[in-house]
Amino acid sequence: MSNKNKEEEIEEMVSHEEDVLEKDEQEEIGKEMDEMTEEERLREDLAKEKDKFLRLFAEFENYKKRTSKERMDLFKTAGQEVIVSLLPVLDDFERALKELSKSDDKEMFKGVELINGKLKETLKSKGLQDVEVKAGDAFDAEVHNAITQIPAPNKKMKGKVIDVVEKGFKLGDRIIRHPKVVVGN
């Protein structure tokens, strides 16, 4: 064999090997591409699951906050019905004290006054507060309940509270009984 033939043969072998290597490289690249797409798919699935988890977690947190707030509101106003039913008793005590102050029996007056004070303090500890209103205050339809209008004794009293017929009360921030007032017109 001549040198030329050997060189050609070597070139053919080298080119054949290059073809084989090229095919192997292409197959490897193809596998890597498959792996990349599978890796990308897994990343995408992971991102979807993370998003789903975060949304579910946020929804659960909102649920906890909402139920906690509802529970607190319930505790604040749980005794509202009982307190509202005791308001006429407070009114009766006020009337009784007014009448007893006119009598000579000071001991009875003191006893009723002590009971009245104890009842007021107990209700105050549960959140009951007076709605402050006095003669001369501006009438506010949001706060006051006008039971009648009378001619104002002077121009200054027009549209103002002339008299308070029944006290008003609030429990926390809510008015549970509006004060009944007479308004000047």
C-alpha positions in Angstrom: 0.0 0.0 0.0 1.1 3.3 -0.8 1.3 6.3 1.5 -1.5 7.8 -0.4 -3.8 4.9 0.2 -2.9 4.9 3.9 -3.6 8.5 4.2 -6.9 8.2 2.5 -7.7 5.2 4.7 -6.8 7.2 7.8 -8.8 10.2 6.6 -11.8 7.9 6.0 -11.4 6.5 9.5 -11.1 9.9 11.0 -14.1 11.2 9.1 -16.1 8.1 10.1 -15.1 8.6 13.7 -16.1 12.3 13.4 -19.4 11.2 12.0 -19.9 8.7 14.9 -18.8 11.4 17.4 -21.1 13.9 15.8 -24.0 11.5 16.0 -23.2 10.7 19.7 -22.9 14.4 20.5 -26.2 15.1 18.7 -27.8 12.2 20.7 -26.4 13.6 23.9 -27.7 17.1 23.0 -31.0 15.6 22.2 -31.1 13.8 25.6 -30.0 17.1 27.3 -32.8 18.8 25.4 -35.3 16.2 26.7 -33.9 16.5 30.1 -34.1 20.3 29.9 -37.7 20.2 28.8 -38.4 17.7 31.6 -36.5 20.0 34.1 -38.4 23.0 32.8 -41.7 21.0 33.1 -40.8 20.1 36.7 -39.9 23.8 37.4 -43.2 24.9 35.9 -45.1 22.3 38.0 -43.3 23.4 41.1 -44.1 27.0 40.4 -47.8 26.1 39.9 -47.8 24.2 43.2 -46.1 27.0 45.1 -48.7 29.5 43.7 -51.5 27.1 44.7 -50.1 26.7 48.2 -49.6 30.5 48.7 -53.2 31.2 47.6 -54.5 28.5 49.9 -52.4 29.8 52.8 -53.6 33.4 52.2 -57.2 32.2 52.1 -56.7 30.3 55.3 -55.1 33.4 57.0 -58.1 35.5 55.9 -60.5 33.0 57.2 -58.7 33.0 60.6 -58.8 36.8 60.8 -62.4 37.0 59.8 -63.6 34.4 62.3 -61.4 36.0 65.0 -63.0 39.4 64.3 -66.5 37.8 64.3 -65.8 36.1 67.6 -64.6 39.4 69.2 -67.7 41.2 67.9 -69.8 38.5 69.4 -68.2 38.8 72.8 -68.5 42.6 72.8 -72.2 42.4 72.2 -73.1 39.1 73.7 -74.7 40.7 76.7 -76.4 43.4 74.7 -79.9 41.8 75.0 -79.6 41.4 78.8 -78.3 45.0 79.2 -81.0 46.4 77.0 -83.6 44.6 79.1 -82.1 46.1 82.3 -82.3 49.7 81.0 -86.0 50.2 82.2 -84.8 49.0 85.6 -82.2 51.8 85.6 -85.0 54.3 84.6 -87.2 53.0 87.5 -84.3 53.5 89.9 -83.9 57.1 88.7 -87.6 57.8 89.2 -87.6 56.1 92.7 -84.6 58.1 93.8 -86.3 61.3 92.6 -89.4 60.5 94.7 -87.4 59.2 97.7 -85.4 62.4 97.9 -88.7 64.2 98.6 -89.4 61.9 101.6 -88.0 62.2 105.2 -86.7 58.6 105.2 -83.0 59.1 104.5 -82.0 55.6 105.2 -84.3 54.1 102.6 -83.0 56.8 100.1 -79.4 55.7 100.9 -80.2 52.0 100.5 -81.9 52.5 97.1 -79.0 54.8 96.1 -76.5 52.1 96.9 -78.3 49.5 94.9 -78.7 51.9 92.0 -74.9 52.7 92.2 -74.0 49.0 92.3 -76.2 48.2 89.3 -74.8 51.1 87.3 -71.2 50.1 88.1 -71.8 46.5 87.1 -73.3 47.6 83.8 -70.5 50.1 83.3 -68.0 47.3 83.7 -69.7 45.4 80.9 -69.3 48.4 78.6 -72.5 50.4 79.1 -72.0 54.2 78.9 -74.4 57.1 79.1 -75.0 59.1 75.9 -74.2 62.6 77.1 -76.9 65.1 76.2 -78.3 68.1 78.0 -80.6 71.0 77.4 -79.0 73.5 75.0 -77.1 70.8 72.9 -77.6 70.9 69.2 -80.1 68.3 68.0 -78.4 65.5 66.0 -80.8 63.0 64.3 -78.0 60.4 64.3 -77.8 60.4 68.1 -81.0 61.8 69.5 -84.6 60.6 69.1 -86.9 63.7 69.0 -90.3 62.8 70.5 -91.8 66.2 70.1 -91.1 69.8 69.1 -92.2 72.8 71.0 -91.8 76.5 70.4 -88.4 77.5 71.5 -88.3 79.8 74.5 -85.8 82.0 72.7 -84.1 82.2 69.3 -80.9 80.6 70.6 -82.8 77.4 71.5 -84.2 76.9 68.0 -83.1 73.5 66.7 -81.6 72.6 70.1 -82.5 70.2 72.8 -85.0 71.7 75.2 -85.4 68.8 77.6 -84.2 65.2 77.9 -87.1 62.9 78.6 -85.2 59.5 78.6 -81.5 58.9 78.9 -79.6 57.2 76.1 -77.0 54.5 76.4 -74.3 53.0 74.3 -72.5 49.7 74.5 -69.0 50.1 73.3 -69.3 52.3 70.2 -72.9 51.4 69.3 -75.9 53.3 70.6 -78.3 50.8 72.0 -80.9 53.3 73.2 -81.1 56.8 71.7 -81.9 59.6 74.2 -85.5 60.8 73.8 -85.5 64.6 73.7 -87.8 67.6 73.2 -86.6 69.9 70.4 -87.3 73.7 70.0 -88.6 74.9 66.7 
